[in-house]
Amino acid sequence: MSTPNPSPGSPVHLHQHDHGTPPAGRSAGGQGAASLVLCALAVISAFPLLAVPVLGFLPALFAGAGILVAATALRGAAHGRGIAVTGLVLSVALFAILTGLATVWHLVVAGPAVTHPWFEDGLAEVWDRLFGS
């Protein structure tokens, strides 16, 4: 059933939306995206840095920074919370996984290898060649 056309004298209601202005309040989108970038940096840097005993914890620190950035973004944000929540969840999961991997690698694999006498002798020889006796 169709509605008749309005008569020439009747008012016509137009709904206009101004898409140029953002909604009022603070958005969490930018900091949420920064949290996701920190997650990506943690994943990418995990593979080369986990092999190094002390630097293996650096990817977990990147994920920890992602937690802080996402939590700051969510605090008092009026809109754009989806990206920040995603960044927070991924950062927490990566922090737990990468901290566990770095700890196990450091205690089980790299720690005993670094304290082995042949490694200490080789390191001392390299040190003497580089910096003298």
C-alpha positions in Angstrom: 0.0 0.0 0.0 1.5 3.3 -1.0 1.1 6.5 0.9 -0.3 9.4 -1.1 2.0 12.3 -2.0 1.8 15.2 0.5 -0.2 18.1 -0.7 1.7 21.1 -1.9 1.0 23.1 1.3 1.9 20.5 3.9 5.3 20.6 5.6 7.9 18.0 4.6 10.2 16.7 7.4 13.7 16.1 6.3 16.2 14.2 8.4 19.7 15.6 7.9 22.7 14.1 9.5 26.0 15.9 9.9 28.6 13.2 9.3 31.4 15.7 9.5 31.5 16.0 13.3 32.6 13.1 15.5 30.3 12.1 18.4 30.8 13.9 21.7 33.2 12.4 24.2 36.6 10.8 24.0 37.3 8.0 21.6 39.4 4.9 22.5 40.1 4.1 18.8 43.5 5.7 18.5 45.0 4.3 21.6 43.3 0.9 20.9 45.1 0.8 17.5 48.4 1.7 19.3 47.8 -1.3 21.6 47.3 -3.5 18.6 50.6 -2.2 17.0 52.4 -3.1 20.3 50.9 -6.6 20.1 52.2 -7.0 16.5 55.6 -5.7 17.6 55.6 -8.2 20.5 54.8 -11.1 18.1 57.3 -10.1 15.4 60.1 -9.5 17.9 59.5 -12.7 19.9 61.1 -15.0 17.4 64.5 -13.4 17.2 64.7 -12.1 20.8 63.6 -15.2 22.7 66.9 -16.9 21.8 68.8 -14.2 23.7 68.7 -14.9 27.4 67.9 -11.4 28.8 66.4 -9.8 25.7 63.9 -12.6 25.5 61.7 -10.7 28.0 61.5 -7.6 25.8 58.5 -8.9 23.7 56.6 -9.5 26.9 57.4 -5.9 27.9 55.9 -4.7 24.6 52.7 -6.7 25.4 52.7 -5.2 28.9 52.9 -1.7 27.3 50.0 -2.7 25.1 48.0 -3.6 28.3 48.7 -0.1 29.8 47.8 1.7 26.5 44.5 -0.2 26.1 43.5 0.2 29.7 44.2 3.9 29.5 42.1 4.1 26.3 39.2 2.4 27.9 39.1 4.6 30.9 36.6 7.3 30.3 36.1 6.6 26.6 32.7 7.4 25.2 32.9 5.5 22.0 35.4 3.5 19.8 35.9 0.9 22.6 36.0 -2.2 20.4 39.5 -1.8 19.1 40.8 -1.0 22.6 39.1 -4.1 24.1 40.6 -6.2 21.3 44.0 -4.7 22.1 43.6 -5.3 25.8 42.6 -9.0 25.4 45.4 -9.7 22.9 47.9 -7.9 25.0 47.0 -9.8 28.2 47.2 -13.1 26.3 50.5 -12.3 24.7 52.0 -11.1 27.9 51.1 -14.3 29.6 52.4 -16.5 26.7 55.6 -14.5 26.1 56.5 -14.2 29.8 56.1 -18.0 30.2 58.1 -18.8 27.1 60.9 -16.4 28.0 61.1 -17.7 31.6 61.2 -21.4 30.5 63.7 -20.6 27.8 65.9 -18.7 30.2 65.8 -21.2 33.1 65.9 -24.5 31.1 67.9 -23.8 27.9 69.8 -20.5 27.8 70.7 -20.2 31.5 72.6 -23.6 31.8 74.3 -23.0 28.4 75.6 -19.6 29.5 77.0 -20.8 32.8 78.8 -23.8 31.2 82.6 -23.5 31.6 83.4 -23.8 27.9 81.1 -20.8 27.2 82.8 -18.7 29.9 86.3 -19.6 28.6 85.3 -18.7 25.0 83.7 -15.4 26.2 86.8 -14.5 28.1 89.0 -15.2 25.0 86.8 -13.0 22.8 86.9 -10.3 25.5 90.7 -10.4 25.6 91.0 -10.2 21.8 88.6 -7.2 21.6 89.8 -5.2 24.6 93.3 -6.6 25.4 94.4 -8.3 28.6 
